[in-house]
Amino acid sequence: MMIGVATICIACVLPCVTQGGSLTIPDIQYTESADGASLYNGKIVDCSGGIVIAKTGGGRPRLFLQDPNALDGWGAIQVKGWVSDAFASVNVGDWAEMQQTFVEEYRGTTFLQYWDKNPDGSQPVLRVVSRDHNLPQPLVIDVNEIRAPEYLPLEDAWIVADHRAERLESMLLQIRDVAVVERDLGKAQDNYELQSFREPNDTGALCWASDYANQNRQKADLYVPGIEAGRRFRAVTGVLEQYTNLGEGFDYYQLLTLSEESVVGLCSADLDQDGDVDLWDSKLLMEQLLVSSSPPVGDMNHDGEVDSTDLDLFNAAWQQADVNGDGIVNGDDLDISGDRT
């Protein structure tokens, strides 16, 4: 009898090992649970993996794996290492798979754990299957698809009400035509709020971003250069992470930029700063060539006047940014630029 009771107790505390072969990332990530938890939370699984789209360092390094075949969500997942050199032999662009990995929900994000030993005594295995893959193109989304949290004064908490962004967790995303509204937000006061400047009156067109995973950020700084209130950007690209700690009053999604190329400013020829370069900008420059005005937004070389030199600089900037050669600088050029990287 004593042996039987002990056997039952051990079975209760050990994680379940899934049967039936490797799971894809969407298999693990897909959930209809209100809290966003994976159906495999607390289980040991084999995962067929995906392309390494990003790496972060530190004492708990991480990999971001994305399945290029999952185009509309549930397609990426994070792998957490427990020593600083855990992923020293893994590079961005590798296809990595996991065997006997423990699935864990932590602070709102689903992780595959890469540590010395699982709770049942088994050891996870990370294997690089192939190298030098092209990274999947970022999924272009509207700002309101990864909505910013709202401040609840009675609870003194920042809580996101819309969790539809759960399907985009850890995926490579891009938002366009946004401006910095506010900085110094979030748990570590390193978040900044971005708003669509095409929909300035839409209170839902706001999201949070952070540069803490950006490889070009100086350690002494919270942000990469240019993250200032009022600054407009053509595009901001990053991977999406959820941070949940209700005990401290936080539940939000944040777009983590990865490099200095993640943040694309407006083209210098975009004189009216509407996100495009078109005939309206050309008209504005021509007007200032004929009649001086203040401030001289057409002063491309910042010498205090608008003249033929500025016209040459304007045309050169327009031509360089017009990647597809259709005469307009807009999101289509960003798409082509991404194809070339």
C-alpha positions as CSV (number, residue, x, y, z in Angstrom):
1,M,0.0,0.0,0.0
2,M,2.8,2.4,0.8
3,I,4.5,1.7,-2.4
4,G,1.3,2.3,-4.4
5,V,0.6,5.7,-2.7
6,A,4.2,6.8,-3.4
7,T,3.9,5.9,-7.0
8,I,0.7,7.9,-7.4
9,C,2.3,11.0,-5.8
10,I,5.3,10.9,-8.1
11,A,3.1,10.6,-11.2
12,C,1.2,13.7,-10.1
13,V,4.3,15.9,-9.8
14,L,6.2,14.8,-12.9
15,P,5.5,16.5,-16.2
16,C,3.7,14.6,-18.9
17,V,5.7,13.6,-21.9
18,T,3.8,14.0,-25.1
19,Q,3.5,11.1,-27.6
20,G,3.2,11.0,-31.4
21,G,6.3,12.7,-32.8
22,S,7.5,16.3,-33.1
23,L,5.2,19.3,-32.7
24,T,5.4,22.4,-34.8
25,I,5.6,25.8,-33.2
26,P,2.0,26.5,-34.1
27,D,1.0,23.2,-32.4
28,I,2.6,24.4,-29.2
29,Q,1.5,28.1,-29.4
30,Y,-2.1,27.8,-30.5
31,T,-4.5,28.4,-27.7
32,E,-8.1,29.5,-27.1
33,S,-7.4,29.9,-23.4
34,A,-8.2,33.4,-22.0
35,D,-4.9,33.6,-20.3
36,G,-3.0,32.7,-23.5
37,A,-1.3,29.7,-22.0
38,S,-0.2,26.9,-24.3
39,L,-2.0,23.6,-24.1
40,Y,1.4,22.0,-23.6
41,N,2.3,24.2,-20.6
42,G,4.2,22.0,-18.1
43,K,4.8,19.2,-20.6
44,I,7.9,17.8,-22.3
45,V,7.8,17.9,-26.0
46,D,9.8,17.5,-29.2
47,C,9.6,20.6,-31.4
48,S,10.4,20.6,-35.1
49,G,11.6,24.2,-34.6
50,G,12.1,27.1,-37.0
51,I,14.5,29.7,-38.3
52,V,16.4,31.7,-35.6
53,I,15.2,35.2,-36.3
54,A,16.9,36.8,-33.2
55,K,19.3,36.1,-30.3
56,T,19.7,37.9,-27.1
57,G,22.6,37.6,-24.7
58,G,23.1,37.9,-20.9
59,G,22.8,35.4,-18.1
60,R,19.5,34.1,-19.5
61,P,20.1,34.2,-23.3
62,R,17.2,33.6,-25.6
63,L,16.5,32.4,-29.1
64,F,13.5,33.5,-31.1
65,L,12.4,30.7,-33.5
66,Q,9.9,31.3,-36.3
67,D,8.2,28.8,-38.6
68,P,8.2,30.4,-42.0
69,N,5.1,28.4,-43.0
70,A,3.0,30.0,-40.3
71,L,2.1,33.3,-42.0
72,D,-0.8,34.5,-40.0
73,G,0.1,33.8,-36.4
74,W,1.1,31.3,-33.7
75,G,4.3,30.9,-35.7
76,A,7.1,31.8,-33.3
77,I,8.4,30.8,-29.9
78,Q,11.3,31.7,-27.5
79,V,13.9,29.3,-26.2
80,K,15.5,30.3,-22.9
81,G,19.0,29.3,-22.0
82,W,20.3,29.1,-18.4
83,V,24.0,29.9,-19.0
84,S,25.4,32.8,-20.9
85,D,27.0,30.7,-23.7
86,A,24.1,28.3,-24.2
87,F,23.6,29.4,-27.8
88,A,27.2,30.3,-28.7
89,S,27.1,27.9,-31.7
90,V,23.7,29.0,-32.9
91,N,23.4,31.9,-35.4
92,V,20.6,34.0,-36.7
93,G,19.4,32.2,-39.9
94,D,19.9,28.7,-38.6
95,W,17.1,26.2,-38.4
96,A,17.1,24.9,-34.9
97,E,14.9,22.1,-33.4
98,M,14.4,21.0,-29.8
99,Q,13.9,17.5,-28.4
100,Q,12.7,16.7,-24.8
101,T,12.1,20.4,-24.1
102,F,10.0,21.6,-21.2
103,V,7.2,24.1,-22.2
104,E,6.7,26.8,-19.6
105,E,4.5,29.9,-19.4
106,Y,6.4,32.7,-17.6
107,R,5.3,36.3,-17.3
108,G,2.8,35.8,-20.1
109,T,5.2,34.4,-22.6
110,T,5.6,30.7,-23.8
111,F,9.1,29.4,-23.5
112,L,10.9,26.2,-24.5
113,Q,13.4,25.6,-21.7
114,Y,17.0,24.7,-22.5
115,W,18.6,23.9,-19.2
116,D,20.6,21.1,-17.7
117,K,17.8,18.9,-16.6
118,N,14.0,18.8,-16.9
119,P,11.8,18.2,-13.9
120,D,11.5,14.5,-14.8
121,G,15.3,14.1,-15.0
122,S,15.5,14.1,-18.8
123,Q,17.8,16.5,-20.7
124,P,16.7,18.8,-23.5
125,V,18.5,18.6,-26.8
126,L,19.0,21.6,-29.1
127,R,20.1,20.8,-32.7
128,V,20.9,23.0,-35.6
129,V,19.4,21.3,-38.6
130,S,20.7,23.6,-41.3
131,R,22.2,27.1,-41.7
132,D,22.0,30.3,-43.8
133,H,18.2,30.5,-44.2
134,N,16.7,33.8,-45.4
135,L,14.7,35.3,-42.5
136,P,11.0,35.4,-42.9
137,Q,9.7,38.9,-43.9
138,P,8.1,40.7,-41.0
139,L,4.4,40.5,-40.9
140,V,3.1,44.1,-41.5
141,I,0.3,44.8,-39.0
142,D,-1.8,47.8,-37.8
143,V,-0.8,49.4,-34.6
144,N,-4.1,48.5,-33.0
145,E,-3.4,44.8,-33.4
146,I,-0.9,45.0,-30.6
147,R,-2.7,47.6,-28.5
148,A,-1.0,49.4,-25.7
149,P,-2.3,48.8,-22.1
150,E,-4.6,51.3,-20.4
151,Y,-3.8,52.8,-17.0
152,L,-6.3,51.9,-14.3
153,P,-6.0,54.4,-11.5
154,L,-8.0,52.5,-8.9
155,E,-5.7,49.5,-9.3
156,D,-2.6,51.7,-10.1
157,A,-2.0,49.2,-12.9
158,W,-1.2,49.1,-16.7
159,I,-3.4,46.4,-18.2
160,V,-4.1,45.5,-21.8
161,A,-7.8,44.7,-22.4
162,D,-7.3,43.3,-25.9
163,H,-5.3,40.0,-26.0
164,R,-5.8,39.3,-29.7
165,A,-2.1,39.9,-30.1
166,E,-1.5,36.5,-28.4
167,R,-1.3,34.9,-31.9
168,L,1.6,37.2,-32.8
169,E,3.8,36.4,-29.7
170,S,7.5,36.2,-30.5
171,M,6.9,36.7,-34.3
172,L,8.8,39.2,-36.4
173,L,6.4,42.2,-37.0
174,Q,6.4,45.6,-38.5
175,I,4.3,48.6,-37.9
176,R,4.3,51.7,-40.1
177,D,3.7,55.5,-40.0
178,V,4.0,55.9,-36.2
179,A,5.2,58.6,-33.9
180,V,6.6,58.5,-30.4
181,V,4.0,59.8,-27.9
182,E,5.6,59.1,-24.6
183,R,8.6,57.4,-23.0
184,D,9.7,55.9,-19.6
185,L,6.8,53.5,-19.4
186,G,6.4,49.9,-18.2
187,K,8.0,47.7,-15.5
188,A,11.6,48.9,-16.2
189,Q,10.5,52.3,-17.5
190,D,12.1,51.5,-20.8
191,N,9.0,51.3,-22.9
192,Y,7.8,54.0,-25.3
193,E,4.4,54.5,-26.8
194,L,3.9,54.7,-30.5
195,Q,0.8,56.1,-32.2
196,S,-0.3,55.9,-35.9
197,F,0.1,59.4,-37.2
198,R,-2.4,58.5,-40.0
199,E,-5.0,57.9,-37.3
200,P,-4.2,60.5,-34.7
201,N,-7.7,60.5,-33.2
202,D,-7.9,56.7,-32.9
203,T,-7.2,56.0,-29.2
204,G,-6.8,52.3,-30.1
205,A,-4.0,53.0,-32.6
206,L,-1.3,52.9,-29.9
207,C,1.2,50.3,-28.9
208,W,4.3,49.9,-26.7
209,A,7.8,49.2,-27.9
210,S,11.2,48.7,-26.2
211,D,14.8,48.7,-27.2
212,Y,16.1,46.4,-24.4
213,A,16.9,43.6,-26.9
214,N,18.4,46.0,-29.5
215,Q,22.0,45.0,-30.2
216,N,23.0,48.5,-31.2
217,R,21.6,50.2,-28.0
218,Q,24.3,51.5,-25.8
219,K,24.2,49.8,-22.4
220,A,24.0,53.1,-20.5
221,D,21.0,54.2,-22.6
222,L,17.4,52.9,-22.4
223,Y,16.7,53.7,-26.0
224,V,18.5,53.8,-29.4
225,P,19.1,57.3,-30.8
226,G,16.0,59.1,-32.1
227,I,13.4,57.7,-29.7
228,E,12.1,61.1,-28.7
229,A,8.5,62.4,-28.2
230,G,7.1,63.6,-31.5
231,R,9.6,61.8,-33.7
232,R,7.9,60.1,-36.7
233,F,9.0,56.8,-38.3
234,R,8.2,55.1,-41.5
235,A,8.5,51.7,-39.9
236,V,9.4,50.0,-36.6
237,T,10.3,46.3,-36.8
238,G,10.7,43.8,-33.9
239,V,9.6,40.7,-32.2
240,L,6.5,40.8,-29.9
241,E,6.7,39.8,-26.3
242,Q,4.1,39.8,-23.6
243,Y,5.0,40.9,-20.0
244,T,2.5,39.9,-17.3
245,N,3.0,40.5,-13.6
246,L,-0.3,41.3,-12.1
247,G,1.1,41.5,-8.6
248,E,3.1,44.6,-9.7
249,G,0.3,45.9,-11.9
250,F,1.5,45.1,-15.4
251,D,0.1,43.2,-18.3
252,Y,1.2,44.4,-21.7
253,Y,2.6,43.5,-25.1
254,Q,5.9,45.2,-26.3
255,L,7.5,45.3,-29.7
256,L,11.2,44.6,-29.1
257,T,13.5,46.2,-31.7
258,L,16.6,44.2,-32.6
259,S,19.0,46.5,-34.4
260,E,19.4,50.1,-35.6
261,E,17.8,49.0,-38.9
262,S,14.6,48.1,-36.9
263,V,13.7,51.8,-36.7
264,V,13.3,53.6,-40.1
265,G,12.9,57.4,-40.0
266,L,11.1,59.5,-42.5
267,C,12.7,60.1,-45.8
268,S,14.4,63.5,-45.8
269,A,12.3,64.4,-48.9
270,D,9.1,63.9,-47.0
271,L,8.7,67.6,-46.4
272,D,5.1,67.4,-45.1
273,Q,6.0,64.4,-42.9
274,D,3.0,62.3,-43.9
275,G,5.0,59.1,-44.4
276,D,5.1,59.3,-48.2
277,V,7.1,61.3,-50.7
278,D,5.0,62.5,-53.6
279,L,3.9,65.5,-55.6
280,W,2.7,67.3,-52.5
281,D,6.2,67.4,-51.2
282,S,7.5,68.5,-54.6
283,K,4.9,71.3,-54.7
284,L,5.9,72.4,-51.2
285,L,9.5,72.7,-52.2
286,M,8.7,74.6,-55.4
287,E,6.6,77.1,-53.4
288,Q,9.6,77.7,-51.1
289,L,11.9,78.1,-54.0
290,L,9.7,80.9,-55.3
291,V,8.7,82.5,-52.0
292,S,10.7,82.2,-48.7
293,S,8.8,81.0,-45.7
294,S,9.5,80.2,-42.1
295,P,10.3,77.6,-41.1
296,P,11.9,76.6,-44.4
297,V,11.1,72.9,-44.4
298,G,12.7,72.6,-47.9
299,D,16.1,73.7,-46.6
300,M,17.6,70.2,-47.2
301,N,21.2,71.3,-46.4
302,H,20.2,73.5,-43.4
303,D,22.0,76.6,-44.6
304,G,19.1,78.9,-43.9
305,E,17.7,79.2,-47.4
306,V,15.9,77.1,-50.0
307,D,17.7,77.1,-53.4
308,S,18.8,74.9,-56.3
309,T,21.1,72.9,-54.0
310,D,18.2,71.9,-51.9
311,L,16.3,70.9,-55.1
312,D,19.1,68.6,-56.1
313,L,19.3,67.0,-52.6
314,F,15.5,66.6,-52.6
315,N,15.5,64.8,-55.9
316,A,18.4,62.6,-54.9
317,A,16.7,61.6,-51.6
318,W,13.4,60.9,-53.4
319,Q,15.1,58.8,-56.1
320,Q,17.1,56.8,-53.6
321,A,14.0,56.0,-51.4
322,D,11.8,55.2,-54.4
323,V,13.0,51.6,-54.6
324,N,10.4,50.3,-57.0
325,G,10.7,53.3,-59.3
326,D,7.0,54.2,-59.4
327,G,7.5,57.9,-58.5
328,I,6.2,57.7,-55.0
329,V,7.9,56.7,-51.7
330,N,5.5,54.6,-49.6
331,G,5.1,51.2,-48.0
332,D,5.6,49.4,-51.3
333,D,9.2,50.5,-51.2
334,L,9.6,49.2,-47.7
335,D,8.4,45.8,-48.9
336,I,11.0,45.7,-51.6
337,S,13.8,47.0,-49.3
338,G,12.9,44.1,-46.9
339,D,13.2,41.6,-49.8
340,R,16.8,42.7,-50.4
341,T,17.9,42.3,-46.8
